[in-house]
């Protein structure tokens, strides 16, 4: 496996922490073109997704987190959003590639 560059340490390595979604910004990972490395997400931030230390939901203001303030119906714009207690998953096309993401649309 190639090296992953860690946004927290600004060093590249092969550890699971270096390669984690939401931490790795380039190298042998999805990188920061898909996952946020600063906690900003959603429409206003290039539709970047939340993962790892940032939580699993992007709220309406474009911040990552977990729990009802981020994943709740009407508050979540991207990620593992709750729709009546159930996550809703949709597919969309972004930069000529198909992505499956869990999304709630109020």
C-alpha positions in Angstrom: 0.0 0.0 0.0 1.3 3.5 -0.8 1.7 6.3 1.7 -1.1 8.5 3.0 -0.6 12.1 4.0 -2.1 13.0 7.4 -3.8 16.4 7.7 -3.3 16.4 11.5 0.5 15.8 11.5 1.4 17.0 8.0 3.4 13.8 7.6 2.9 10.9 5.3 2.9 7.3 6.5 1.1 3.9 6.2 -0.8 3.8 9.5 -4.5 3.4 9.6 -4.7 6.8 11.2 -2.8 8.4 8.3 -5.1 6.7 5.8 -8.4 7.3 7.6 -11.2 9.1 5.7 -11.3 12.7 7.1 -7.6 12.6 8.0 -5.8 11.7 4.8 -5.6 14.6 2.3 -3.6 12.9 -0.5 -1.8 9.7 -1.4 -3.3 6.2 -1.1 -6.7 7.3 0.0 -9.9 9.1 -1.2 -8.2 12.4 -0.2 -9.6 15.8 0.5 -11.4 16.0 -2.8 -14.0 13.6 -1.3 -13.7 13.9 2.5 -13.2 17.1 4.5 -10.0 17.5 6.5 -11.1 20.7 8.2 -14.7 19.9 9.3 -16.3 22.0 6.5 -18.6 20.1 4.2 -21.6 20.1 1.9 -22.9 22.4 -0.9 -20.7 25.4 0.0 -17.6 23.3 0.4 -17.4 21.3 -2.9 -19.8 18.6 -1.5 -17.1 17.2 0.7 -18.3 14.5 3.0 -17.7 14.0 6.7 -15.8 11.0 8.1 -13.6 9.9 10.9 -12.8 12.4 13.6 -15.3 14.9 12.0 -18.4 12.7 12.5 -20.7 11.2 9.9 -23.1 14.1 9.0 -22.9 17.5 7.5 -25.5 19.9 8.9 -27.3 22.7 7.1 -24.5 25.3 7.9 -21.8 23.1 6.4 -20.2 21.7 9.5 -19.5 18.1 10.3 -20.6 16.3 13.4 -22.7 13.5 14.9 -26.0 13.4 16.7 -29.4 15.1 16.2 -27.9 18.6 15.6 -26.0 17.3 12.6 -27.9 14.1 11.5 -31.4 15.1 12.4 -34.2 15.4 9.9 -34.2 18.9 8.4 -30.7 19.7 9.8 -28.6 17.3 7.8 -27.6 18.0 4.2 -25.1 15.2 3.5 -23.9 12.0 5.2 -25.7 9.5 7.4 -28.8 11.6 7.8 -31.8 10.5 9.8 -35.1 10.4 8.0 -37.7 9.5 10.6 -35.0 7.6 12.5 -33.8 5.9 9.3 -30.9 6.9 7.1 -31.8 7.7 3.5 -29.3 6.8 0.8 -29.2 8.4 -2.6 -26.8 8.4 -5.5 -25.6 11.5 -7.4 -23.1 12.3 -10.1 -20.2 14.5 -9.2 -17.2 15.4 -11.5 -18.2 12.6 -13.9 -18.2 9.9 -11.3 -21.1 8.3 -9.5 -21.1 8.5 -5.7 -23.5 6.8 -3.3 -24.1 9.0 -0.3 -26.6 8.9 2.5 -28.6 12.2 2.3 -31.7 13.8 3.9 -33.5 16.5 2.0 -36.0 18.4 4.1 
